[in-house]
Amino acid sequence: MMDAALTGGEKMVRKEYDIKVIGSNLRELRLKNNLSIEDVRKYMQLGTVQAVYKWERGDCLPQADSLLALMELYGVNKIDTITGEGAMPAPVSFPGETSIEKTSGGETFTEETFGNGTFRGETPAA
């Protein structure tokens, strides 16, 4: 009886989400924001990168608080973007950040410099 009261007479049905699509979208958002797995691990304060890899492969979903933190990190304000039902946002940029593609030993990588003078390199560049 409560179902009908919640929806004005129609039965409410829980929506199903594709865990593999969510994982793929999390990876795409990370890459669009030029973040490495290690960057995400540090932001999320995880001991290892394994959880991030599992989320991106679609082996499991992040807990609710972790999903909210990832949405904040990736500049996403709608769950539809994560679930694949919305448009992907533009990458987040930070003041004082520069990005340079370099080639060394036949491999191309991106070197990024942040306002505080630190840099990170990731192989290969997208």
A tleap script that builds the chain and sets N, CA, C and O, in Angstrom:
source leaprc.protein.ff14SB
mol = sequence {
  NMET MET ASP ALA ALA LEU THR GLY GLY GLU
  LYS MET VAL ARG LYS GLU TYR ASP ILE LYS
  VAL ILE GLY SER ASN LEU ARG GLU LEU ARG
  LEU LYS ASN ASN LEU SER ILE GLU ASP VAL
  ARG LYS TYR MET GLN LEU GLY THR VAL GLN
  ALA VAL TYR LYS TRP GLU ARG GLY ASP CYS
  LEU PRO GLN ALA ASP SER LEU LEU ALA LEU
  MET GLU LEU TYR GLY VAL ASN LYS ILE ASP
  THR ILE THR GLY GLU GLY ALA MET PRO ALA
  PRO VAL SER PHE PRO GLY GLU THR SER ILE
  GLU LYS THR SER GLY GLY GLU THR PHE THR
  GLU GLU THR PHE GLY ASN GLY THR PHE ARG
  GLY GLU THR PRO ALA CALA
}
set mol.1.N position { 0.814 -1.195 0.000 }
set mol.1.CA position { 0.000 0.000 0.000 }
set mol.1.C position { 0.858 1.260 0.000 }
set mol.1.O position { 0.458 2.282 -0.557 }
set mol.2.N position { 2.044 1.193 0.625 }
set mol.2.CA position { 2.908 2.355 0.691 }
set mol.2.C position { 3.426 2.745 -0.693 }
set mol.2.O position { 3.628 3.930 -0.959 }
set mol.3.N position { 3.648 1.755 -1.592 }
set mol.3.CA position { 4.111 2.036 -2.948 }
set mol.3.C position { 3.178 2.999 -3.665 }
set mol.3.O position { 3.627 3.972 -4.271 }
set mol.4.N position { 1.891 2.731 -3.596 }
set mol.4.CA position { 0.909 3.563 -4.285 }
set mol.4.C position { 0.900 4.976 -3.711 }
set mol.4.O position { 0.723 5.942 -4.453 }
set mol.5.N position { 1.087 5.106 -2.409 }
set mol.5.CA position { 1.077 6.425 -1.780 }
set mol.5.C position { 2.290 7.246 -2.221 }
set mol.5.O position { 2.186 8.463 -2.369 }
set mol.6.N position { 3.426 6.601 -2.429 }
set mol.6.CA position { 4.642 7.297 -2.817 }
set mol.6.C position { 4.593 7.815 -4.244 }
set mol.6.O position { 5.195 8.846 -4.542 }
set mol.7.N position { 3.902 7.134 -5.118 }
set mol.7.CA position { 3.934 7.487 -6.535 }
set mol.7.C position { 2.595 7.972 -7.072 }
set mol.7.O position { 2.421 8.061 -8.287 }
set mol.8.N position { 1.683 8.274 -6.231 }
set mol.8.CA position { 0.393 8.780 -6.698 }
set mol.8.C position { -0.451 7.716 -7.365 }
set mol.8.O position { -1.186 8.016 -8.305 }
set mol.9.N position { -0.365 6.485 -6.904 }
set mol.9.CA position { -1.201 5.429 -7.442 }
set mol.9.C position { -0.461 4.409 -8.287 }
set mol.9.O position { -0.959 3.298 -8.470 }
set mol.10.N position { 0.722 4.751 -8.812 }
set mol.10.CA position { 1.491 3.802 -9.608 }
set mol.10.C position { 2.471 3.058 -8.715 }
set mol.10.O position { 2.999 3.615 -7.752 }
set mol.11.N position { 2.706 1.807 -9.043 }
set mol.11.CA position { 3.652 1.011 -8.281 }
set mol.11.C position { 5.074 1.468 -8.620 }
set mol.11.O position { 5.416 1.614 -9.794 }
set mol.12.N position { 5.892 1.691 -7.606 }
set mol.12.CA position { 7.265 2.133 -7.780 }
set mol.12.C position { 8.181 0.915 -7.878 }
set mol.12.O position { 8.091 0.003 -7.056 }
set mol.13.N position { 9.056 0.896 -8.873 }
set mol.13.CA position { 9.961 -0.225 -9.082 }
set mol.13.C position { 11.401 0.289 -9.002 }
set mol.13.O position { 11.746 1.307 -9.604 }
set mol.14.N position { 12.220 -0.424 -8.260 }
set mol.14.CA position { 13.629 -0.049 -8.115 }
set mol.14.C position { 14.348 -0.205 -9.447 }
set mol.14.O position { 14.211 -1.229 -10.117 }
set mol.15.N position { 15.100 0.792 -9.821 }
set mol.15.CA position { 15.856 0.784 -11.065 }
set mol.15.C position { 17.112 -0.078 -10.915 }
set mol.15.O position { 17.722 -0.115 -9.846 }
set mol.16.N position { 17.487 -0.760 -11.981 }
set mol.16.CA position { 18.699 -1.580 -11.990 }
set mol.16.C position { 19.820 -0.808 -12.682 }
set mol.16.O position { 19.579 -0.129 -13.680 }
set mol.17.N position { 21.047 -0.908 -12.159 }
set mol.17.CA position { 22.199 -0.235 -12.732 }
set mol.17.C position { 23.221 -1.270 -13.190 }
set mol.17.O position { 23.408 -2.294 -12.532 }
set mol.18.N position { 23.879 -1.007 -14.311 }
set mol.18.CA position { 24.884 -1.910 -14.862 }
set mol.18.C position { 26.234 -1.584 -14.242 }
set mol.18.O position { 26.806 -0.525 -14.503 }
set mol.19.N position { 26.738 -2.492 -13.426 }
set mol.19.CA position { 27.987 -2.276 -12.699 }
set mol.19.C position { 29.171 -2.077 -13.650 }
set mol.19.O position { 30.083 -1.309 -13.346 }
set mol.20.N position { 29.162 -2.756 -14.787 }
set mol.20.CA position { 30.251 -2.616 -15.765 }
set mol.20.C position { 30.230 -1.231 -16.414 }
set mol.20.O position { 31.285 -0.645 -16.656 }
set mol.21.N position { 29.043 -0.710 -16.694 }
set mol.21.CA position { 28.924 0.642 -17.268 }
set mol.21.C position { 29.405 1.673 -16.256 }
set mol.21.O position { 30.113 2.615 -16.611 }
set mol.22.N position { 29.024 1.496 -15.013 }
set mol.22.CA position { 29.457 2.425 -13.969 }
set mol.22.C position { 30.977 2.404 -13.854 }
set mol.22.O position { 31.604 3.460 -13.776 }
set mol.23.N position { 31.575 1.214 -13.843 }
set mol.23.CA position { 33.032 1.100 -13.765 }
set mol.23.C position { 33.719 1.765 -14.937 }
set mol.23.O position { 34.701 2.486 -14.760 }
set mol.24.N position { 33.211 1.528 -16.131 }
set mol.24.CA position { 33.768 2.136 -17.334 }
set mol.24.C position { 33.662 3.662 -17.280 }
set mol.24.O position { 34.595 4.366 -17.667 }
set mol.25.N position { 32.539 4.164 -16.807 }
set mol.25.CA position { 32.347 5.616 -16.696 }
set mol.25.C position { 33.264 6.229 -15.638 }
set mol.25.O position { 33.766 7.338 -15.820 }
set mol.26.N position { 33.483 5.512 -14.533 }
set mol.26.CA position { 34.416 6.011 -13.523 }
set mol.26.C position { 35.823 6.126 -14.111 }
set mol.26.O position { 36.528 7.102 -13.854 }
set mol.27.N position { 36.229 5.134 -14.898 }
set mol.27.CA position { 37.551 5.175 -15.533 }
set mol.27.C position { 37.625 6.338 -16.520 }
set mol.27.O position { 38.608 7.079 -16.536 }
set mol.28.N position { 36.595 6.498 -17.339 }
set mol.28.CA position { 36.575 7.577 -18.326 }
set mol.28.C position { 36.640 8.948 -17.647 }
set mol.28.O position { 37.339 9.843 -18.123 }
set mol.29.N position { 35.922 9.111 -16.549 }
set mol.29.CA position { 35.959 10.380 -15.819 }
set mol.29.C position { 37.345 10.638 -15.237 }
set mol.29.O position { 37.829 11.770 -15.258 }
set mol.30.N position { 37.981 9.594 -14.718 }
set mol.30.CA position { 39.337 9.745 -14.176 }
set mol.30.C position { 40.297 10.198 -15.263 }
set mol.30.O position { 41.089 11.118 -15.060 }
set mol.31.N position { 40.223 9.545 -16.418 }
set mol.31.CA position { 41.114 9.879 -17.526 }
set mol.31.C position { 40.838 11.276 -18.069 }
set mol.31.O position { 41.773 12.012 -18.385 }
set mol.32.N position { 39.558 11.650 -18.180 }
set mol.32.CA position { 39.211 12.994 -18.663 }
set mol.32.C position { 39.754 14.083 -17.744 }
set mol.32.O position { 40.022 15.201 -18.184 }
set mol.33.N position { 39.912 13.751 -16.475 }
set mol.33.CA position { 40.445 14.706 -15.513 }
set mol.33.C position { 41.957 14.556 -15.325 }
set mol.33.O position { 42.541 15.143 -14.415 }
set mol.34.N position { 42.580 13.759 -16.202 }
set mol.34.CA position { 44.036 13.569 -16.174 }
set mol.34.C position { 44.539 13.141 -14.800 }
set mol.34.O position { 45.552 13.644 -14.314 }
set mol.35.N position { 43.831 12.219 -14.191 }
set mol.35.CA position { 44.223 11.698 -12.891 }
set mol.35.C position { 44.719 10.271 -13.040 }
set mol.35.O position { 44.158 9.495 -13.814 }
set mol.36.N position { 45.750 9.924 -12.317 }
set mol.36.CA position { 46.245 8.556 -12.300 }
set mol.36.C position { 45.484 7.764 -11.235 }
set mol.36.O position { 44.790 8.337 -10.396 }
set mol.37.N position { 45.626 6.459 -11.282 }
set mol.37.CA position { 45.040 5.599 -10.249 }
set mol.37.C position { 45.598 6.008 -8.884 }
set mol.37.O position { 44.873 6.043 -7.890 }
set mol.38.N position { 46.888 6.314 -8.853 }
set mol.38.CA position { 47.536 6.720 -7.601 }
set mol.38.C position { 46.955 8.036 -7.071 }
set mol.38.O position { 46.794 8.198 -5.861 }
set mol.39.N position { 46.641 8.976 -7.969 }
set mol.39.CA position { 46.010 10.233 -7.554 }
set mol.39.C position { 44.678 9.951 -6.847 }
set mol.39.O position { 44.380 10.526 -5.799 }
set mol.40.N position { 43.892 9.063 -7.440 }
set mol.40.CA position { 42.585 8.720 -6.863 }
set mol.40.C position { 42.785 8.021 -5.520 }
set mol.40.O position { 42.077 8.310 -4.556 }
set mol.41.N position { 43.746 7.103 -5.458 }
set mol.41.CA position { 44.025 6.394 -4.200 }
set mol.41.C position { 44.356 7.382 -3.083 }
set mol.41.O position { 43.831 7.275 -1.974 }
set mol.42.N position { 45.223 8.338 -3.379 }
set mol.42.CA position { 45.605 9.328 -2.368 }
set mol.42.C position { 44.406 10.176 -1.948 }
set mol.42.O position { 44.183 10.392 -0.757 }
set mol.43.N position { 43.640 10.652 -2.919 }
set mol.43.CA position { 42.469 11.477 -2.615 }
set mol.43.C position { 41.478 10.715 -1.744 }
set mol.43.O position { 40.913 11.265 -0.798 }
set mol.44.N position { 41.276 9.450 -2.072 }
set mol.44.CA position { 40.308 8.637 -1.344 }
set mol.44.C position { 40.873 8.103 -0.024 }
set mol.44.O position { 40.149 7.495 0.764 }
set mol.45.N position { 42.157 8.330 0.210 }
set mol.45.CA position { 42.850 7.879 1.419 }
set mol.45.C position { 42.781 6.362 1.578 }
set mol.45.O position { 42.486 5.845 2.655 }
set mol.46.N position { 43.063 5.662 0.471 }
set mol.46.CA position { 43.062 4.203 0.460 }
set mol.46.C position { 44.488 3.706 0.668 }
set mol.46.O position { 45.444 4.387 0.298 }
set mol.47.N position { 44.634 2.536 1.251 }
set mol.47.CA position { 45.954 1.957 1.475 }
set mol.47.C position { 46.618 1.473 0.197 }
set mol.47.O position { 47.834 1.579 0.043 }
set mol.48.N position { 45.814 0.941 -0.723 }
set mol.48.CA position { 46.341 0.443 -1.992 }
set mol.48.C position { 45.414 0.897 -3.123 }
set mol.48.O position { 44.346 1.461 -2.886 }
set mol.49.N position { 45.850 0.638 -4.354 }
set mol.49.CA position { 45.061 1.029 -5.523 }
set mol.49.C position { 44.041 -0.035 -5.922 }
set mol.49.O position { 43.255 0.187 -6.843 }
set mol.50.N position { 44.037 -1.173 -5.253 }
set mol.50.CA position { 43.196 -2.294 -5.675 }
set mol.50.C position { 41.709 -1.951 -5.738 }
set mol.50.O position { 41.021 -2.380 -6.665 }
set mol.51.N position { 41.208 -1.194 -4.780 }
set mol.51.CA position { 39.778 -0.832 -4.781 }
set mol.51.C position { 39.438 -0.007 -6.013 }
set mol.51.O position { 38.389 -0.211 -6.625 }
set mol.52.N position { 40.313 0.921 -6.383 }
set mol.52.CA position { 40.064 1.768 -7.554 }
set mol.52.C position { 40.010 0.903 -8.814 }
set mol.52.O position { 39.126 1.075 -9.653 }
set mol.53.N position { 40.957 -0.026 -8.943 }
set mol.53.CA position { 40.937 -0.935 -10.093 }
set mol.53.C position { 39.650 -1.758 -10.125 }
set mol.53.O position { 39.064 -1.931 -11.194 }
set mol.54.N position { 39.199 -2.266 -8.983 }
set mol.54.CA position { 37.967 -3.060 -8.919 }
set mol.54.C position { 36.752 -2.235 -9.328 }
set mol.54.O position { 35.879 -2.724 -10.044 }
set mol.55.N position { 36.695 -0.982 -8.874 }
set mol.55.CA position { 35.575 -0.105 -9.250 }
set mol.55.C position { 35.571 0.108 -10.753 }
set mol.55.O position { 34.524 0.011 -11.393 }
set mol.56.N position { 36.744 0.402 -11.328 }
set mol.56.CA position { 36.827 0.730 -12.757 }
set mol.56.C position { 36.614 -0.490 -13.653 }
set mol.56.O position { 36.177 -0.340 -14.794 }
set mol.57.N position { 36.912 -1.679 -13.167 }
set mol.57.CA position { 36.638 -2.906 -13.937 }
set mol.57.C position { 35.174 -3.316 -13.820 }
set mol.57.O position { 34.695 -4.144 -14.594 }
set mol.58.N position { 34.470 -2.742 -12.860 }
set mol.58.CA position { 33.083 -3.128 -12.639 }
set mol.58.C position { 32.971 -4.409 -11.843 }
set mol.58.O position { 31.961 -5.107 -11.930 }
set mol.59.N position { 34.008 -4.733 -11.057 }
set mol.59.CA position { 33.959 -5.914 -10.195 }
set mol.59.C position { 33.094 -5.650 -8.964 }
set mol.59.O position { 32.456 -6.559 -8.433 }
set mol.60.N position { 33.083 -4.394 -8.518 }
set mol.60.CA position { 32.256 -4.005 -7.376 }
set mol.60.C position { 32.011 -2.501 -7.453 }
set mol.60.O position { 32.664 -1.795 -8.222 }
set mol.61.N position { 31.079 -2.027 -6.662 }
set mol.61.CA position { 30.759 -0.599 -6.616 }
set mol.61.C position { 31.393 0.037 -5.382 }
set mol.61.O position { 31.543 -0.620 -4.351 }
set mol.62.N position { 31.765 1.310 -5.484 }
set mol.62.CA position { 32.234 2.016 -4.290 }
set mol.62.C position { 31.085 2.155 -3.287 }
set mol.62.O position { 29.916 2.171 -3.675 }
set mol.63.N position { 31.419 2.255 -2.009 }
set mol.63.CA position { 30.398 2.544 -1.008 }
set mol.63.C position { 29.835 3.925 -1.302 }
set mol.63.O position { 30.454 4.716 -2.014 }
set mol.64.N position { 28.669 4.213 -0.758 }
set mol.64.CA position { 27.983 5.475 -1.055 }
set mol.64.C position { 28.851 6.691 -0.781 }
set mol.64.O position { 28.898 7.606 -1.603 }
set mol.65.N position { 29.546 6.726 0.364 }
set mol.65.CA position { 30.382 7.890 0.676 }
set mol.65.C position { 31.566 7.998 -0.278 }
set mol.65.O position { 31.996 9.102 -0.612 }
set mol.66.N position { 32.092 6.862 -0.718 }
set mol.66.CA position { 33.199 6.871 -1.679 }
set mol.66.C position { 32.718 7.334 -3.053 }
set mol.66.O position { 33.429 8.065 -3.743 }
set mol.67.N position { 31.534 6.920 -3.448 }
set mol.67.CA position { 30.982 7.355 -4.725 }
set mol.67.C position { 30.771 8.871 -4.731 }
set mol.67.O position { 31.062 9.536 -5.725 }
set mol.68.N position { 30.271 9.407 -3.636 }
set mol.68.CA position { 30.091 10.859 -3.533 }
set mol.68.C position { 31.440 11.584 -3.614 }
set mol.68.O position { 31.550 12.621 -4.267 }
set mol.69.N position { 32.457 11.039 -2.953 }
set mol.69.CA position { 33.790 11.644 -2.997 }
set mol.69.C position { 34.360 11.596 -4.416 }
set mol.69.O position { 34.988 12.558 -4.859 }
set mol.70.N position { 34.148 10.494 -5.129 }
set mol.70.CA position { 34.614 10.389 -6.519 }
set mol.70.C position { 33.898 11.397 -7.408 }
set mol.70.O position { 34.520 12.015 -8.273 }
set mol.71.N position { 32.600 11.563 -7.201 }
set mol.71.CA position { 31.838 12.535 -7.986 }
set mol.71.C position { 32.389 13.940 -7.758 }
set mol.71.O position { 32.480 14.732 -8.696 }
set mol.72.N position { 32.756 14.249 -6.517 }
set mol.72.CA position { 33.342 15.557 -6.211 }
set mol.72.C position { 34.706 15.704 -6.892 }
set mol.72.O position { 34.993 16.737 -7.496 }
set mol.73.N position { 35.541 14.671 -6.791 }
set mol.73.CA position { 36.869 14.695 -7.408 }
set mol.73.C position { 36.781 14.888 -8.914 }
set mol.73.O position { 37.571 15.636 -9.490 }
set mol.74.N position { 35.829 14.224 -9.558 }
set mol.74.CA position { 35.696 14.272 -11.015 }
set mol.74.C position { 34.834 15.435 -11.510 }
set mol.74.O position { 34.653 15.600 -12.716 }
set mol.75.N position { 34.307 16.235 -10.597 }
set mol.75.CA position { 33.511 17.391 -11.002 }
set mol.75.C position { 32.144 17.016 -11.541 }
set mol.75.O position { 31.597 17.705 -12.402 }
set mol.76.N position { 31.593 15.923 -11.031 }
set mol.76.CA position { 30.286 15.428 -11.474 }
set mol.76.C position { 29.262 15.768 -10.409 }
set mol.76.O position { 29.488 15.515 -9.226 }
set mol.77.N position { 28.129 16.345 -10.819 }
set mol.77.CA position { 27.117 16.670 -9.819 }
set mol.77.C position { 25.814 15.916 -10.035 }
set mol.77.O position { 24.830 16.173 -9.342 }
set mol.78.N position { 25.793 14.993 -10.983 }
set mol.78.CA position { 24.597 14.187 -11.218 }
set mol.78.C position { 24.967 12.721 -11.300 }
set mol.78.O position { 25.916 12.355 -11.994 }
set mol.79.N position { 24.239 11.894 -10.610 }
set mol.79.CA position { 24.491 10.453 -10.630 }
set mol.79.C position { 24.312 9.882 -12.032 }
set mol.79.O position { 24.916 8.861 -12.361 }
set mol.80.N position { 23.485 10.530 -12.870 }
set mol.80.CA position { 23.263 10.043 -14.230 }
set mol.80.C position { 24.554 9.976 -15.027 }
set mol.80.O position { 24.686 9.133 -15.915 }
set mol.81.N position { 25.506 10.847 -14.727 }
set mol.81.CA position { 26.780 10.830 -15.435 }
set mol.81.C position { 27.536 9.546 -15.126 }
set mol.81.O position { 28.166 8.967 -16.011 }
set mol.82.N position { 27.478 9.107 -13.895 }
set mol.82.CA position { 28.170 7.882 -13.483 }
set mol.82.C position { 27.469 6.651 -14.051 }
set mol.82.O position { 28.128 5.713 -14.500 }
set mol.83.N position { 26.135 6.651 -14.032 }
set mol.83.CA position { 25.375 5.472 -14.452 }
set mol.83.C position { 25.273 5.328 -15.964 }
set mol.83.O position { 24.813 4.301 -16.464 }
set mol.84.N position { 25.704 6.363 -16.699 }
set mol.84.CA position { 25.683 6.277 -18.153 }
set mol.84.C position { 24.436 6.867 -18.776 }
set mol.84.O position { 24.209 6.702 -19.975 }
set mol.85.N position { 23.632 7.547 -17.995 }
set mol.85.CA position { 22.389 8.106 -18.521 }
set mol.85.C position { 22.472 9.604 -18.780 }
set mol.85.O position { 21.490 10.217 -19.198 }
set mol.86.N position { 23.633 10.196 -18.537 }
set mol.86.CA position { 23.820 11.626 -18.752 }
set mol.86.C position { 25.078 11.883 -19.559 }
set mol.86.O position { 25.838 10.958 -19.844 }
set mol.87.N position { 25.298 13.128 -19.926 }
set mol.87.CA position { 26.487 13.501 -20.684 }
set mol.87.C position { 27.681 13.603 -19.745 }
set mol.87.O position { 27.537 13.991 -18.585 }
set mol.88.N position { 28.867 13.252 -20.257 }
set mol.88.CA position { 30.091 13.362 -19.485 }
set mol.88.C position { 30.479 14.829 -19.370 }
set mol.88.O position { 30.374 15.570 -20.347 }
set mol.89.N position { 30.928 15.265 -18.186 }
set mol.89.CA position { 31.324 16.664 -18.006 }
set mol.89.C position { 32.695 16.941 -18.603 }
set mol.89.O position { 33.441 16.017 -18.928 }
set mol.90.N position { 33.019 18.219 -18.743 }
set mol.90.CA position { 34.347 18.628 -19.193 }
set mol.90.C position { 35.343 18.340 -18.072 }
set mol.90.O position { 34.957 18.315 -16.903 }
set mol.91.N position { 36.616 18.121 -18.404 }
set mol.91.CA position { 37.625 17.865 -17.376 }
set mol.91.C position { 37.743 19.030 -16.402 }
set mol.91.O position { 37.530 20.187 -16.764 }
set mol.92.N position { 38.084 18.705 -15.173 }
set mol.92.CA position { 38.307 19.712 -14.153 }
set mol.92.C position { 39.715 20.251 -14.327 }
set mol.92.O position { 40.647 19.469 -14.513 }
set mol.93.N position { 39.899 21.564 -14.274 }
set mol.93.CA position { 41.242 22.132 -14.334 }
set mol.93.C position { 41.508 22.890 -13.046 }
set mol.93.O position { 40.598 23.432 -12.420 }
set mol.94.N position { 42.760 22.913 -12.674 }
set mol.94.CA position { 43.167 23.555 -11.443 }
set mol.94.C position { 44.070 24.729 -11.762 }
set mol.94.O position { 44.850 24.651 -12.711 }
set mol.95.N position { 43.994 25.831 -10.997 }
set mol.95.CA position { 44.841 26.993 -11.259 }
set mol.95.C position { 46.316 26.621 -11.195 }
set mol.95.O position { 46.738 25.869 -10.317 }
set mol.96.N position { 47.093 27.152 -12.129 }
set mol.96.CA position { 48.530 26.921 -12.128 }
set mol.96.C position { 48.952 25.580 -12.674 }
set mol.96.O position { 50.113 25.200 -12.517 }
set mol.97.N position { 48.058 24.845 -13.311 }
set mol.97.CA position { 48.364 23.513 -13.819 }
set mol.97.C position { 48.747 23.586 -15.290 }
set mol.97.O position { 48.076 24.249 -16.081 }
set mol.98.N position { 49.827 22.903 -15.651 }
set mol.98.CA position { 50.216 22.789 -17.048 }
set mol.98.C position { 50.419 21.320 -17.366 }
set mol.98.O position { 50.697 20.521 -16.472 }
set mol.99.N position { 50.284 20.964 -18.618 }
set mol.99.CA position { 50.433 19.583 -19.053 }
set mol.99.C position { 51.265 19.554 -20.328 }
set mol.99.O position { 50.997 20.300 -21.269 }
set mol.100.N position { 52.282 18.685 -20.355 }
set mol.100.CA position { 53.170 18.570 -21.507 }
set mol.100.C position { 53.314 17.097 -21.858 }
set mol.100.O position { 53.567 16.272 -20.980 }
set mol.101.N position { 53.154 16.758 -23.144 }
set mol.101.CA position { 53.395 15.394 -23.593 }
set mol.101.C position { 54.860 15.251 -23.940 }
set mol.101.O position { 55.422 16.096 -24.636 }
set mol.102.N position { 55.491 14.171 -23.454 }
set mol.102.CA position { 56.908 13.919 -23.721 }
set mol.102.C position { 57.069 12.496 -24.210 }
set mol.102.O position { 56.235 11.632 -23.938 }
set mol.103.N position { 58.151 12.261 -24.933 }
set mol.103.CA position { 58.483 10.918 -25.388 }
set mol.103.C position { 59.871 10.576 -24.879 }
set mol.103.O position { 60.804 11.371 -24.996 }
set mol.104.N position { 59.996 9.377 -24.308 }
set mol.104.CA position { 61.272 8.921 -23.789 }
set mol.104.C position { 61.360 7.421 -23.990 }
set mol.104.O position { 60.473 6.678 -23.570 }
set mol.105.N position { 62.429 6.977 -24.631 }
set mol.105.CA position { 62.598 5.538 -24.853 }
set mol.105.C position { 61.477 4.931 -25.665 }
set mol.105.O position { 61.141 3.763 -25.471 }
set mol.106.N position { 60.887 5.700 -26.576 }
set mol.106.CA position { 59.820 5.197 -27.423 }
set mol.106.C position { 58.445 5.225 -26.787 }
set mol.106.O position { 57.461 4.874 -27.438 }
set mol.107.N position { 58.351 5.638 -25.514 }
set mol.107.CA position { 57.052 5.727 -24.844 }
set mol.107.C position { 56.661 7.177 -24.655 }
set mol.107.O position { 57.495 8.019 -24.323 }
set mol.108.N position { 55.381 7.465 -24.869 }
set mol.108.CA position { 54.863 8.813 -24.668 }
set mol.108.C position { 54.194 8.873 -23.307 }
set mol.108.O position { 53.455 7.964 -22.930 }
set mol.109.N position { 54.453 9.940 -22.574 }
set mol.109.CA position { 53.812 10.132 -21.288 }
set mol.109.C position { 53.464 11.599 -21.114 }
set mol.109.O position { 53.983 12.468 -21.815 }
set mol.110.N position { 52.574 11.855 -20.164 }
set mol.110.CA position { 52.155 13.221 -19.872 }
set mol.110.C position { 52.815 13.652 -18.578 }
set mol.110.O position { 52.740 12.958 -17.564 }
set mol.111.N position { 53.464 14.809 -18.624 }
set mol.111.CA position { 54.056 15.375 -17.414 }
set mol.111.C position { 53.233 16.596 -17.052 }
set mol.111.O position { 53.047 17.496 -17.871 }
set mol.112.N position { 52.746 16.624 -15.836 }
set mol.112.CA position { 51.895 17.728 -15.401 }
set mol.112.C position { 52.573 18.470 -14.264 }
set mol.112.O position { 53.148 17.862 -13.362 }
set mol.113.N position { 52.499 19.775 -14.318 }
set mol.113.CA position { 53.051 20.618 -13.267 }
set mol.113.C position { 51.908 21.368 -12.608 }
set mol.113.O position { 51.065 21.955 -13.287 }
set mol.114.N position { 51.885 21.346 -11.300 }
set mol.114.CA position { 50.854 22.017 -10.551 }
set mol.114.C position { 51.407 23.315 -9.979 }
set mol.114.O position { 52.620 23.525 -9.982 }
set mol.115.N position { 50.543 24.176 -9.494 }
set mol.115.CA position { 50.919 25.479 -8.975 }
set mol.115.C position { 51.986 25.428 -7.887 }
set mol.115.O position { 52.749 26.380 -7.732 }
set mol.116.N position { 52.052 24.327 -7.128 }
set mol.116.CA position { 53.022 24.243 -6.042 }
set mol.116.C position { 54.364 23.678 -6.508 }
set mol.116.O position { 55.246 23.437 -5.684 }
set mol.117.N position { 54.536 23.458 -7.833 }
set mol.117.CA position { 55.812 23.001 -8.371 }
set mol.117.C position { 55.973 21.501 -8.456 }
set mol.117.O position { 56.986 21.027 -8.970 }
set mol.118.N position { 55.003 20.731 -7.965 }
set mol.118.CA position { 55.102 19.283 -8.050 }
set mol.118.C position { 54.681 18.819 -9.439 }
set mol.118.O position { 53.985 19.540 -10.153 }
set mol.119.N position { 55.094 17.639 -9.814 }
set mol.119.CA position { 54.674 17.103 -11.098 }
set mol.119.C position { 54.422 15.618 -10.962 }
set mol.119.O position { 54.854 14.966 -10.012 }
set mol.120.N position { 53.705 15.111 -11.953 }
set mol.120.CA position { 53.495 13.660 -12.013 }
set mol.120.C position { 53.531 13.265 -13.471 }
set mol.120.O position { 53.104 14.021 -14.344 }
set mol.121.N position { 54.032 12.103 -13.722 }
set mol.121.CA position { 54.062 11.561 -15.077 }
set mol.121.C position { 53.282 10.266 -15.115 }
set mol.121.O position { 53.306 9.496 -14.155 }
set mol.122.N position { 52.598 10.020 -16.202 }
set mol.122.CA position { 51.829 8.785 -16.352 }
set mol.122.C position { 52.065 8.250 -17.751 }
set mol.122.O position { 52.055 9.019 -18.713 }
set mol.123.N position { 52.274 6.963 -17.884 }
set mol.123.CA position { 52.490 6.318 -19.166 }
set mol.123.C position { 51.358 5.348 -19.412 }
set mol.123.O position { 50.967 4.644 -18.481 }
set mol.124.N position { 50.820 5.272 -20.588 }
set mol.124.CA position { 51.031 6.143 -21.731 }
set mol.124.C position { 50.055 7.308 -21.680 }
set mol.124.O position { 49.097 7.290 -20.908 }
set mol.125.N position { 50.297 8.306 -22.491 }
set mol.125.CA position { 49.373 9.452 -22.592 }
set mol.125.C position { 48.128 9.012 -23.344 }
set mol.125.O position { 48.199 8.170 -24.239 }
set mol.126.N position { 46.994 9.581 -22.978 }
set mol.126.CA position { 45.716 9.219 -23.631 }
set mol.126.C position { 45.651 9.768 -25.035 }
set mol.126.O position { 44.657 9.564 -25.732 }
savepdb mol mol.pdb
quit
